[in-house]
């Protein structure tokens, strides 16, 4: 497993999920756009497709996991940070092969790069709460 290829896949997935949040219903077209534009040598495109499809198909469970941990409505979150939290929550819920610390660290790195200036602190707090409630994570 190439870790940098996974990191790139997460970055692409974050962008695709963000775009999908604004254009719900066209996820297959969005995935194809990102796959066509990306370099398969740099990104794990299989993992990219898995993450994006996983978030969209499990959105109800993901959002139900996130909402009780928030201090505001889901719709009030910064859209970039919402996409990051959804992506990380998908990995926490459905990818037991990835340690929770890796999931959270990757989410924080993406938040520092794409989110609001201090957004990583909020994202970290939410993901820590989610991870604590999941069996096999601690």
Buried (B, 14 or more C-beta within 10 A) or exposed (E): EEEEBBBBBBBBBBBBBBBBBEEEEEBEEBBEBBBEEBEEEBBBBEBBBBBBBBBBEBBEEBBEBBEEBBEEEEEEBBEBBBBBBBBBBBBBBBBEEBEBEBBBBBBBBBBBEBBBEEBBEBBBEBBEBBBEEBEEBE
